[in-house]
Amino acid sequence: MKPNRLAATALAATALAVAAGAAELEDRSLALPADYRTAFDNYLISDRVGQEDQVISLYANAIAREAARADGTLPSGSVIVGEIYAARMDADGAVVESALGRRIPETLKAIVVMERRTGWGDQYPEGEKVGGWEFEVFSPAGENLNKDTTACRACHEPLTDSEYTFSYEHIAAAN
């Protein structure tokens, strides 16, 4: 081959390799679904597990709800959104509970998103893979807070029998 043709062939091969590598590095950052309050089902409002001064309101998309009702799984494409509220406090800084013994949500502090896709999680070490779920944390205004979600994975990792969620039984059961 002539030198110019050899250089062009090498350049083309490099471009193909870069493109192939980029395809493998799929963007796994999550977007906050702008319409989750109307397009998703609000299936649970509860005291937040492990957070003594928070309440969480959970929404699931149709993929998660329909599959959970059909066969109990949460397949690729399932999305769960959680609104995290600070619980109401009294003048002394103690959490106020309702007559039902539940915390009362007061101020929206953050919005969390869990999305499951086939193959997601393979970039994490054992103990952080959580069945293909990825996590993202947003401000109440919808801005990505770019939080390290290692703690999310660590907290959800033991939940293998409930599709790595705390609210699995509620997803299919709620109206």
N, C-alpha and C positions, 0 to 999 in steps of 0.2 A: 504494500500500500504506500501511496505517496504520503509525505509528512502531514500535509493539510488534511487529507482524507483520514489519516490515522487520528489526528487531533479531534476532528469532527466526530468520529466514531467514539472516541474516549469521552468526549463531552456529552454525547447523547446517552451513553451508558451510565455516566454519572448522574445525569438528570433523571433517568429511569430509576436508579437506585434511590435517589433522594425522594422521588415521588412515592416509591414503594414504602420507604421508611415512614413518610408522612402519613400514609394510609394506615400503617400499623399504630401510629400514635394518635388514635382517634381522640377528638376533643371530648372529654368527659366532664367538663364544667356544666353545671346545671343552671337553667334559667328558672326564675320564679314564674309559674304560669299566671299571667295577668288576670285571667278569668276564673281562678280556682274557686272563688266564693260562689260563683253561679254555675260553673260547668262541673265541679266536683261535688260529691256528697259529703256534708258535714256529719260524720258518723259518731263522734264522741267528743264530749267536753269533760275533762277530768283533772283532778289534782295530778301534777306532774311527778312521776316516779323519781325518787332520789333528789328532788328539789323541794324543800319544805316550804318555800315561799312563792311557788309558781303554779299556774294553771295552764293546761294545754287544750287547744281546740283543734281537732284533727279532721282532715278532708282527704278523700281518696278519689282517684279518677275512675272512670267507668271500666277500664281494663282490670284494675284491681278488684273492684266490687263484683263484676260479673264472674270473673274467674274464681274468686273466693266463694261465691255462691254456688258455682257449678261443680268445682272439684277441690276446693280448699287451697289452691295454690295462689301465689302472687307472681305472675309471669313477667317476662321481659316487657317493658313498657308500663309497668305499674308505677304510679306516682302517688306519694303521700305528702301532704303539706300540713305542717303544724304551726299554729299561731301560739307563741309563748307569751303569756301574760304574767305580770307581777300580781301577786295576790293582794287584796285589800288589807291594809294594816290599821290597827287602832292607834290612838294617840301615844301609846307606850311602845309602839313598834312591833306589837304581836300580830300574828296573822288572824284575821277575822274569818270565822266560819259561819256558814248559813245554818238554819235550823236543821238541815239535813246532815250537818257535820262536814260539809265540803267547803273548800276555799272558794272565795268569790273573786273572779277575775276583775282586774282594775285597769292596768295600763299595758297596752301591747308593747312588748320589748323586742321581739325578734320573730322572724318567720323562718322555719326550717323546711327543707325539701329533701325527701328521700326518693330516688329514682332507681329502678332496677333494670339492667340491661344484660343480655347474655355476654359473658366474657369480661364484664366489669369486675374489678376487684383483683384480677390476676396480677396487677402491678404491685399489690400489697403483700407484705409478709404474712405467713400463717398467723392466725389470731386477729387479723384485720380485714380479711376478705369479705366477710358477711354476705355471702350468697349473691354477689353481683350488684349490691346496693351501693350507690354513691350518695353523698350528703353535701349539702350547701346551706349556709346561713345568710339570711338577708335582714336588712333593717326594716322597720315598719314601713318605710317609704319605698321599699323594694330594691334598695342598692345591695349588691353582693358585698358582704363584709370580709370576704376572703379569709375566713377563719380556718385554722387547722382543725380538721374534722377527725383526727385520730381518736379523740375521746369518744366521739359518736360511734365509731366502729368498735372500739373496745367495749362500750356499754351494750351494744346490740349483738356482739359476737356470740355470747352464750345462748342466744335465743333461737337455736337451730330448729327447735320443734314448733316454733311459731313464725316461720318465714322471716326471722330476724326482726320482728316487730313486737312491741309491748302490747299492741291493741288488736292483734290478729283475730281474736274471737269476735270482736265488735265489727270488723270490716264487712263481713257477710251478713251479720245479724241485723244491723241497723236498717231502718226504713229509708 
